[in-house]
């Protein structure tokens, strides 16, 4: 279709059972089948095979921003099944410990605050973290004891996915400590076999560990039975396409109908509009001086086409990451 590699983002609604690397391979395959030029492809944040949801796939020059996407915060919806802990902390592993205790919904609501903000967590043994040069999950599968260090993460928000708000927590908890009124006995507390939560988290957060720790804080055990990423950086599930839609590209559907522009991954960065001479200087890696803008990171553009990411300090702008988009060259000829 074209000799020019595509650049931009395909936001895939990854189904369960498909690994992130397999998703990248699927994109490469459909581009090849669709007759597109060989294109560099990468993803913006690993999503476990048992997880589903938003997986940003970077094409061409957008792969230069994949590192920024890895650092971005993510939002997940997940279900904790109470009563058992597994080796993998999800449904894939074997049960290691069980508990008959089921926590009241009011207790779940009350404990969420303890897991909001800056917290410490131990990653799952079945994770991609390297231990002495080997992946933790390889060691765990081999039956070796895996001891991972505690890491600091940030839980920006943690709430129930449904309508339950826990408004009755104070009164319900008060009845458990105060002398009950025999004429107005408190309603029995609703015990939860499972609960579905929504968490907005920093990079490096393991939802499976969060679920484990919430269950333990409630005096029981738990593991994840459902995990869906609803947002990754600026990308939401409303922008995500199905695997079926992706496969249509290989059958002739226009890629541009599904491809988001490179700058869609930089919606939190202000644009800095350049004239042709300044754009040419930036493309050559030269420093721009006497810039009136305040300090910070900017997306430099020429005629709305991204040229580079610039870091501006004290009126001097230096190139952080340059983009080699064909339109820029065409507009400077």
C-alpha positions as CSV (number, residue, x, y, z in Angstrom):
1,X,0.0,0.0,0.0
2,X,2.8,2.4,0.9
3,X,6.6,2.3,1.1
4,X,6.6,4.6,4.1
5,X,6.3,2.9,7.5
6,X,3.3,3.9,9.5
7,X,3.7,5.9,12.7
8,X,1.2,6.2,15.5
9,X,-0.8,4.1,18.1
10,X,-3.1,1.1,17.8
11,X,-4.9,0.7,21.1
12,X,-5.8,-3.0,21.3
13,X,-8.5,-4.4,23.6
14,X,-6.3,-7.4,24.4
15,X,-8.3,-10.6,25.1
16,X,-7.5,-13.1,27.8
17,X,-5.0,-15.7,26.7
18,X,-3.0,-13.5,24.5
19,X,0.4,-12.3,25.7
20,X,1.7,-8.7,25.0
21,X,4.5,-10.0,22.8
22,X,2.0,-12.1,20.9
23,X,-0.1,-9.0,20.4
24,X,2.9,-7.2,18.9
25,X,3.4,-10.2,16.6
26,X,-0.2,-10.0,15.6
27,X,0.1,-6.4,14.6
28,X,3.2,-7.1,12.5
29,X,1.4,-9.9,10.8
30,X,-1.7,-7.9,9.8
31,X,0.5,-5.0,8.5
32,X,2.4,-7.5,6.4
33,X,-0.8,-9.1,5.1
34,X,-2.2,-5.7,4.4
35,X,0.8,-4.8,2.2
36,X,2.3,-2.1,4.5
37,X,6.0,-1.3,4.6
38,X,8.0,-3.1,7.2
39,X,7.3,-1.2,10.4
40,X,8.9,-1.2,13.9
41,X,6.3,-2.2,16.4
42,X,6.4,-2.3,20.3
43,X,3.9,-2.2,23.2
44,X,3.5,0.4,25.9
45,X,3.2,-1.8,29.0
46,X,3.0,-5.6,29.5
47,X,-0.4,-7.0,30.2
48,X,-0.5,-10.6,31.6
49,X,-2.0,-13.3,29.4
50,X,-4.8,-13.8,31.9
51,X,-5.5,-10.0,31.9
52,X,-7.5,-8.2,29.3
53,X,-8.0,-4.6,28.2
54,X,-6.1,-1.6,27.0
55,X,-2.7,-2.4,25.4
56,X,-1.1,0.5,23.5
57,X,0.8,-0.8,20.5
58,X,3.3,1.7,19.1
59,X,4.1,1.8,15.4
60,X,7.1,3.5,13.7
61,X,8.2,6.7,15.3
62,X,5.8,6.2,18.2
63,X,8.0,3.4,19.5
64,X,10.3,6.1,20.7
65,X,7.6,7.0,23.2
66,X,7.1,3.4,24.5
67,X,9.3,4.1,27.5
68,X,7.2,7.0,28.5
69,X,4.1,4.8,28.3
70,X,5.8,2.2,30.5
71,X,6.2,5.0,33.1
72,X,2.6,6.2,32.9
73,X,-0.1,5.4,35.5
74,X,-2.6,2.7,34.7
75,X,-6.2,2.0,35.8
76,X,-7.5,-1.6,36.4
77,X,-10.8,-3.2,37.3
78,X,-10.2,-6.5,39.2
79,X,-12.1,-9.1,41.2
80,X,-10.7,-10.6,44.4
81,X,-12.1,-14.1,45.2
82,X,-11.9,-14.6,49.0
83,X,-11.1,-17.9,50.6
84,X,-7.9,-19.1,48.8
85,X,-4.4,-17.9,47.9
86,X,-2.7,-19.4,44.9
87,X,0.9,-19.7,43.8
88,X,0.4,-17.1,41.0
89,X,-2.1,-15.1,43.0
90,X,-4.6,-15.6,40.1
91,X,-6.6,-18.5,38.7
92,X,-3.7,-20.0,36.8
93,X,-1.9,-21.2,40.0
94,X,-2.5,-23.9,42.5
95,X,-4.1,-23.2,45.8
96,X,-1.5,-22.9,48.6
97,X,-3.7,-21.8,51.5
98,X,-7.4,-21.6,52.3
99,X,-9.7,-19.8,54.7
100,X,-13.3,-20.1,55.6
101,X,-13.5,-16.4,56.6
102,X,-15.5,-14.1,54.4
103,X,-15.2,-10.3,55.2
104,X,-18.2,-8.0,55.6
105,X,-18.6,-5.5,52.8
106,X,-18.3,-2.8,55.3
107,X,-14.9,-4.1,56.4
108,X,-13.7,-4.2,52.7
109,X,-14.8,-0.6,52.3
110,X,-13.0,0.5,55.5
111,X,-9.7,-1.2,54.6
112,X,-9.4,0.4,51.1
113,X,-8.1,3.6,52.7
114,X,-5.1,1.6,54.1
115,X,-4.1,0.8,50.5
116,X,-4.5,4.3,49.1
117,X,-1.5,6.6,48.6
118,X,2.1,5.5,48.9
119,X,2.4,1.9,49.9
120,X,4.9,-0.9,50.0
121,X,4.3,-4.2,48.3
122,X,6.1,-7.4,47.5
123,X,5.7,-8.5,43.9
124,X,4.3,-11.9,43.1
125,X,6.8,-14.8,42.7
126,X,5.3,-15.3,39.3
127,X,6.4,-12.0,37.8
128,X,8.9,-10.8,35.2
129,X,11.3,-9.3,37.7
130,X,14.8,-10.6,37.4
131,X,16.6,-12.3,40.3
132,X,20.3,-13.0,39.7
133,X,19.7,-12.5,36.0
134,X,16.8,-14.9,35.8
135,X,13.0,-14.1,35.5
136,X,11.2,-14.7,38.8
137,X,8.5,-16.7,37.1
138,X,11.1,-19.1,35.6
139,X,12.5,-19.7,39.0
140,X,9.1,-20.2,40.5
141,X,8.0,-22.6,37.8
142,X,11.2,-24.6,38.5
143,X,10.1,-25.0,42.1
144,X,12.7,-22.7,43.5
145,X,12.0,-20.4,46.5
146,X,11.7,-16.8,45.2
147,X,12.3,-14.0,47.6
148,X,11.5,-10.6,46.1
149,X,12.2,-7.2,47.7
150,X,9.5,-4.9,48.8
151,X,9.0,-2.0,46.5
152,X,7.3,1.4,46.9
153,X,4.3,2.1,44.6
154,X,1.5,4.6,44.6
155,X,-2.2,3.8,44.6
156,X,-3.8,7.1,43.4
157,X,-7.3,5.8,44.0
158,X,-9.1,2.6,45.0
159,X,-12.8,2.1,45.0
160,X,-15.6,-0.3,44.4
161,X,-16.5,-0.9,40.8
162,X,-20.2,-1.1,41.4
163,X,-22.7,1.1,43.3
164,X,-21.7,0.0,46.8
165,X,-20.4,3.1,48.6
166,X,-20.1,1.9,52.1
167,X,-22.1,4.9,53.5
168,X,-23.3,2.8,56.5
169,X,-19.8,1.9,57.7
170,X,-19.8,4.3,60.8
171,X,-23.2,3.2,62.1
172,X,-22.6,-0.5,61.4
173,X,-19.2,-0.5,63.0
174,X,-20.5,1.4,65.9
175,X,-23.1,-1.3,66.7
176,X,-20.4,-3.9,66.8
177,X,-18.6,-2.1,69.7
178,X,-21.5,-0.4,71.5
179,X,-24.2,-2.1,73.5
180,X,-26.8,-3.3,71.0
181,X,-30.4,-2.0,71.2
182,X,-32.6,-5.1,71.8
183,X,-35.6,-3.3,70.3
184,X,-33.7,-2.2,67.1
185,X,-31.1,-4.9,66.5
186,X,-28.6,-4.0,63.7
187,X,-29.0,-5.6,60.3
188,X,-26.7,-8.5,59.7
189,X,-23.6,-7.6,57.9
190,X,-23.3,-8.6,54.2
191,X,-20.4,-11.1,53.8
192,X,-18.5,-11.0,50.6
193,X,-17.3,-14.1,48.7
194,X,-15.7,-11.8,46.2
195,X,-15.5,-8.1,45.4
196,X,-14.7,-6.0,42.3
197,X,-12.5,-2.9,42.7
198,X,-11.1,-0.2,40.5
199,X,-7.5,1.0,41.1
200,X,-5.6,3.9,39.5
201,X,-2.0,3.0,40.2
202,X,1.6,4.1,39.5
203,X,4.0,2.1,37.3
204,X,5.4,-1.0,38.9
205,X,2.2,-1.8,40.8
206,X,1.1,-5.4,40.8
207,X,-2.6,-5.8,41.1
208,X,-2.2,-9.5,42.1
209,X,-0.1,-8.4,45.1
210,X,-2.6,-5.7,46.0
211,X,-5.4,-8.2,46.0
212,X,-3.4,-10.6,48.2
213,X,-2.6,-7.9,50.7
214,X,-6.2,-6.6,50.9
215,X,-7.4,-10.1,51.6
216,X,-4.8,-10.6,54.3
217,X,-5.6,-7.3,55.9
218,X,-9.2,-8.5,56.1
219,X,-8.1,-11.6,58.0
220,X,-8.6,-14.0,55.1
221,X,-7.0,-15.0,51.8
222,X,-7.7,-14.1,48.2
223,X,-6.6,-14.2,44.6
224,X,-7.5,-12.4,41.4
225,X,-10.2,-14.0,39.1
226,X,-10.7,-11.1,36.8
227,X,-8.3,-8.3,35.7
228,X,-9.0,-5.7,33.1
229,X,-6.9,-2.6,32.3
230,X,-9.3,0.2,31.5
231,X,-6.7,3.0,31.0
232,X,-3.0,3.2,30.2
233,X,-1.5,6.7,30.3
234,X,-3.8,8.8,28.1
235,X,-5.4,5.9,26.4
236,X,-8.8,4.5,27.4
237,X,-10.9,1.5,26.6
238,X,-13.2,3.7,24.5
239,X,-10.3,4.0,22.0
240,X,-9.4,0.3,22.0
241,X,-10.1,-2.0,19.1
242,X,-10.9,-5.7,19.1
243,X,-8.7,-8.4,17.7
244,X,-11.3,-8.9,15.0
245,X,-11.0,-5.2,14.0
246,X,-7.2,-5.5,14.0
247,X,-7.4,-8.6,11.7
248,X,-9.5,-6.6,9.2
249,X,-6.4,-4.5,8.4
250,X,-4.8,-7.6,7.0
251,X,-7.8,-8.1,4.7
252,X,-7.6,-4.6,3.3
253,X,-9.3,-2.3,5.9
254,X,-7.5,1.1,6.0
255,X,-5.0,1.3,8.8
256,X,-5.5,5.0,9.1
257,X,-9.1,4.5,10.2
258,X,-7.8,2.8,13.4
259,X,-4.4,4.4,13.9
260,X,-4.1,7.3,16.5
261,X,-1.4,9.9,15.8
262,X,1.9,9.8,17.5
263,X,1.0,12.9,19.6
264,X,-2.0,11.1,21.1
265,X,0.4,9.6,23.5
266,X,1.6,13.1,24.6
267,X,-1.7,14.8,25.4
268,X,-0.4,16.0,28.7
269,X,2.5,17.9,27.1
270,X,2.0,21.4,25.6
271,X,2.8,22.0,22.0
272,X,5.5,24.4,20.9
273,X,5.0,25.6,17.3
274,X,8.2,26.2,15.3
275,X,8.9,28.0,12.1
276,X,10.7,26.1,9.3
277,X,14.1,27.4,10.2
278,X,13.8,26.4,13.9
279,X,12.3,23.1,13.0
280,X,15.3,22.4,10.7
281,X,17.7,23.3,13.5
282,X,15.9,21.0,15.9
283,X,15.9,18.1,13.4
284,X,19.7,18.6,13.3
285,X,19.9,18.3,17.0
286,X,20.8,22.0,17.6
287,X,19.9,24.0,20.7
288,X,17.3,26.8,20.4
289,X,18.1,29.9,22.5
290,X,16.2,32.9,23.9
291,X,12.9,31.0,24.0
292,X,10.2,32.9,25.9
293,X,8.3,29.9,27.2
294,X,8.5,28.7,30.8
295,X,10.7,25.7,31.7
296,X,9.4,22.2,31.0
297,X,8.8,19.5,28.4
298,X,7.3,20.5,25.1
299,X,6.2,18.8,21.9
300,X,7.8,20.8,19.1
301,X,5.7,20.8,15.9
302,X,5.9,22.2,12.4
303,X,2.5,22.7,10.7
304,X,1.0,20.4,13.4
305,X,3.5,17.6,12.6
306,X,5.6,16.4,15.5
307,X,9.3,17.3,15.2
308,X,10.7,16.5,18.6
309,X,10.3,16.5,22.3
310,X,12.2,19.5,23.7
311,X,13.3,20.2,27.3
312,X,13.3,23.9,27.9
313,X,15.4,25.4,30.7
314,X,16.2,29.0,31.2
315,X,15.2,30.0,27.7
316,X,17.2,27.2,26.1
317,X,15.5,24.2,24.4
318,X,17.4,20.9,23.9
319,X,16.2,17.9,22.0
320,X,15.1,15.0,24.2
321,X,13.7,12.8,21.4
322,X,13.5,13.6,17.7
323,X,10.9,12.3,15.3
324,X,11.7,11.5,11.7
325,X,8.3,11.8,10.2
326,X,8.2,12.1,6.4
327,X,5.8,15.1,6.4
328,X,8.4,17.2,8.2
329,X,11.0,16.6,5.5
330,X,8.4,17.3,2.8
331,X,7.4,20.6,4.3
332,X,11.0,21.7,4.4
333,X,11.8,21.0,0.8
